[in-house]
């Protein structure tokens, strides 16, 4: 998380579906642990990223055939496993092939449901 820079795009995923897209408003910065988590077994300080979040009106399921293809994955610690499903994890870095494919999927998705935001 500490490597996130202003303008970085974060794909929000829940239950194997892309639920939205976030953009980092500024670089990650250190922040003390919130009071409500004082009893949690976490470090006293951590990282925070301020985001602009744009949820999708309809969740998008990534194409398993594309993401399961070993030619489209960088290694076994990728965001996607050999079956093309999303690995459980936090802040995977995507390779250029994955990024371009997700951009294409999102554009098609947004055009199909006519929710393109012109702002």
TORSERO-408167 format. One record per atom (N, C-alpha, C): residue in three letters; x, y, z. Coordinates in steps of 0.02 Angstrom, whole numbers, padded with zeros to 5 digits, always signed. Layout:
TORSERO-408167
ALAXYZ...
This chain:
TORSERO-408167
UNK+00041-00060+00000UNK+00000+00000+00000UNK+00043+00063+00000UNK+00100+00060+00032UNK+00142+00120+00036UNK+00168+00142-00032UNK+00164+00100-00082UNK+00188+00118-00149UNK+00136+00152-00193UNK+00075+00160-00168UNK+00022+00192-00207UNK+00037+00266-00216UNK+00031+00289-00278UNK+00045+00359-00295UNK-00019+00392-00320UNK-00022+00458-00315UNK-00080+00495-00340UNK-00092+00477-00413UNK-00155+00463-00430UNK-00173+00445-00498UNK-00175+00370-00510UNK-00147+00330-00465UNK-00151+00257-00473UNK-00223+00235-00473UNK-00238+00185-00513UNK-00305+00158-00519UNK-00308+00093-00479UNK-00361+00086-00440UNK-00372+00027-00399UNK-00439-00003-00420UNK-00438-00067-00436UNK-00499-00101-00457UNK-00529-00132-00394UNK-00591-00114-00379UNK-00625-00139-00319UNK-00661-00204-00335UNK-00643-00256-00299UNK-00670-00323-00312UNK-00704-00351-00249UNK-00760-00386-00261UNK-00795-00420-00207UNK-00830-00480-00236UNK-00820-00538-00206UNK-00852-00600-00230UNK-00842-00611-00305UNK-00780-00606-00327UNK-00761-00621-00397UNK-00791-00573-00448UNK-00813-00515-00427UNK-00841-00465-00473UNK-00806-00398-00462UNK-00796-00362-00517UNK-00772-00294-00513UNK-00832-00251-00494UNK-00826-00218-00437UNK-00881-00179-00409UNK-00873-00104-00423UNK-00811-00083-00438UNK-00799-00012-00450UNK-00726+00000-00464UNK-00712+00063-00477UNK-00644+00085-00490UNK-00630+00144-00444UNK-00570+00144-00415UNK-00549+00200-00373UNK-00485+00230-00401UNK-00476+00294-00389UNK-00416+00329-00409UNK-00386+00362-00347UNK-00321+00351-00337UNK-00288+00381-00279UNK-00284+00457-00289UNK-00308+00494-00240UNK-00308+00567-00244UNK-00239+00596-00228UNK-00200+00558-00189UNK-00132+00579-00171UNK-00092+00517-00154UNK-00028+00525-00145UNK+00015+00468-00126UNK-00007+00441-00058UNK+00006+00376-00048UNK-00007+00346+00018UNK+00034+00383+00071UNK+00006+00387+00131UNK+00041+00421+00185UNK+00029+00383+00250UNK+00073+00394+00299UNK+00066+00360+00363UNK+00011+00393+00403UNK-00021+00351+00444UNK-00077+00375+00484UNK-00080+00331+00546UNK-00094+00360+00605UNK-00102+00319+00665UNK-00162+00272+00660UNK-00157+00216+00694UNK-00213+00168+00695UNK-00275+00202+00722UNK-00333+00193+00689UNK-00395+00224+00713UNK-00414+00199+00783UNK-00445+00242+00822UNK-00463+00226+00891UNK-00506+00163+00895UNK-00551+00153+00847UNK-00595+00094+00850UNK-00557+00028+00839UNK-00494+00032+00819UNK-00454-00029+00809UNK-00397-00034+00859UNK-00400+00002+00913UNK-00345+00002+00961UNK-00332-00067+00990UNK-00383-00109+00995UNK-00373-00177+01022UNK-00350-00227+00969UNK-00349-00206+00906UNK-00327-00251+00852UNK-00252-00261+00855UNK-00230-00319+00834UNK-00159-00336+00834UNK-00127-00308+00770UNK-00124-00242+00766UNK-00094-00207+00709UNK-00042-00159+00737UNK+00002-00137+00693UNK+00051-00087+00713UNK+00016-00023+00735UNK+00051+00018+00773UNK+00023+00081+00798UNK+00008+00129+00741UNK+00049+00128+00689UNK+00034+00169+00630UNK+00033+00125+00568UNK+00001+00151+00517UNK-00005+00114+00454UNK-00008+00162+00396UNK-00038+00139+00342UNK-00042+00179+00281UNK-00114+00196+00265UNK-00123+00255+00237UNK-00189+00275+00215UNK-00183+00301+00143UNK-00236+00290+00105UNK-00240+00316+00037UNK-00308+00348+00029UNK-00309+00411+00009UNK-00372+00446-00005UNK-00392+00430-00076UNK-00454+00408-00085UNK-00478+00384-00150UNK-00538+00422-00175UNK-00544+00425-00240UNK-00607+00444-00273UNK-00635+00378-00298UNK-00694+00360-00273UNK-00723+00294-00287UNK-00781+00302-00336UNK-00781+00262-00388UNK-00836+00261-00437UNK-00863+00189-00440UNK-00918+00176-00405UNK-00947+00109-00408UNK-00980+00096-00475UNK-00980+00033-00496UNK-01017+00014-00556UNK-01090+00003-00538UNK-01135+00022-00581UNK-01206+00010-00567UNK-01222-00064-00568UNK-01187-00100-00611UNK-01195-00173-00616UNK-01125-00204-00611UNK-01113-00249-00563UNK-01047-00280-00557UNK-01027-00316-00621UNK-00961-00320-00631UNK-00933-00350-00691UNK-00892-00411-00672UNK-00906-00468-00703UNK-00868-00528-00689UNK-00812-00535-00741UNK-00749-00538-00718UNK-00693-00547-00765UNK-00699-00612-00804UNK-00674-00611-00865UNK-00678-00670-00908UNK-00626-00722-00886UNK-00650-00776-00860UNK-00605-00828-00834UNK-00561-00859-00889UNK-00588-00865-00950UNK-00549-00895-01004UNK-00488-00852-01020UNK-00496-00786-01017UNK-00439-00741-01031UNK-00389-00742-00973UNK-00413-00732-00913UNK-00368-00726-00856UNK-00339-00792-00834UNK-00369-00848-00853UNK-00341-00913-00838UNK-00288-00935-00887UNK-00283-00901-00944UNK-00233-00918-00995UNK-00164-00901-00968UNK-00119-00951-00962UNK-00052-00938-00934UNK-00012-00886-00974UNK-00029-00876-01037UNK+00006-00825-01077UNK-00012-00754-01056UNK-00066-00747-01020UNK-00089-00680-00998UNK-00073-00665-00925UNK-00039-00711-00891UNK-00024-00702-00821UNK+00052-00694-00813UNK+00073-00655-00763UNK+00145-00644-00755UNK+00178-00697-00712UNK+00144-00721-00660UNK+00173-00775-00619UNK+00119-00804-00573UNK+00139-00852-00532UNK+00089-00885-00490UNK+00063-00840-00434UNK+00095-00784-00421UNK+00072-00736-00370UNK+00031-00680-00402UNK+00001-00694-00458UNK-00038-00646-00495UNK-00106-00635-00461UNK-00141-00583-00484UNK-00208-00569-00459UNK-00258-00624-00476UNK-00243-00661-00530UNK-00287-00714-00553UNK-00252-00781-00548UNK-00291-00834-00534UNK-00261-00900-00530UNK-00267-00936-00597UNK-00244-00999-00599UNK-00243-01036-00663UNK-00312-01050-00690UNK-00363-01044-00649UNK-00432-01053-00672UNK-00464-00988-00695UNK-00427-00933-00689UNK-00452-00869-00711UNK-00494-00833-00659UNK-00498-00861-00598UNK-00535-00827-00545UNK-00487-00781-00507UNK-00515-00733-00473UNK-00475-00684-00437UNK-00449-00714-00373UNK-00383-00708-00361UNK-00353-00733-00300UNK-00373-00688-00241UNK-00382-00720-00183UNK-00395-00682-00122UNK-00330-00647-00103UNK-00332-00583-00097UNK-00272-00545-00080UNK-00286-00471-00078UNK-00233-00433-00074UNK-00240-00361-00065UNK-00190-00325-00108UNK-00214-00283-00152UNK-00173-00240-00195UNK-00123-00278-00238UNK-00148-00321-00281UNK-00106-00353-00331UNK-00089-00302-00385UNK-00030-00306-00412UNK-00012-00264-00469UNK-00028-00303-00532UNK-00061-00270-00579UNK-00080-00302-00641UNK-00028-00288-00695UNK-00020-00337-00741UNK+00027-00327-00796UNK-00009-00288-00852UNK+00028-00262-00901UNK-00003-00222-00954UNK-00058-00258-00993UNK-00050-00323-01004UNK-00101-00362-01041UNK-00166-00364-01000UNK-00160-00377-00935UNK-00219-00378-00891UNK-00252-00309-00888UNK-00212-00257-00882UNK-00239-00189-00878UNK-00278-00172-00941UNK-00249-00184-00998UNK-00283-00168-01061UNK-00347-00208-01070UNK-00346-00271-01050UNK-00406-00313-01057UNK-00461-00287-01010UNK-00443-00270-00949UNK-00493-00244-00902UNK-00521-00178-00927UNK-00478-00134-00955UNK-00503-00071-00984UNK-00554-00086-01038UNK-00538-00132-01082UNK-00585-00150-01136UNK-00650-00178-01108UNK-00645-00221-01057UNK-00705-00250-01026UNK-00748-00195-00995UNK-00716-00149-00960UNK-00753-00095-00928UNK-00786-00049-00979UNK-00751-00033-01033UNK-00780+00009-01084UNK-00841-00024-01115UNK-00835-00087-01133UNK-00892-00124-01160UNK-00949-00127-01111UNK-00933-00139-01048UNK-00983-00143-00995UNK-01020-00077-00987UNK-00982-00022-00984UNK-01013+00043-00975UNK-01055+00063-01035UNK-01032+00047-01095UNK-01072+00061-01155UNK-01135+00019-01155UNK-01130-00043-01135UNK-01188-00088-01136UNK-01243-00064-01089UNK-01225-00037-01032UNK-01276-00015-00985UNK-01286+00060-00985UNK-01252+00094-01031UNK-01262+00166-01043UNK-01255+00209-00981UNK-01199+00201-00946UNK-01189+00242-00887UNK-01123+00281-00892UNK-01102+00296-00951UNK-01039+00332-00958UNK-01045+00401-00925UNK-00999+00415-00881UNK-00998+00479-00845UNK-00956+00528-00886UNK-00984+00582-00907UNK-00948+00630-00949UNK-00915+00685-00909UNK-00917+00680-00843UNK-00885+00731-00801UNK-00810+00723-00801
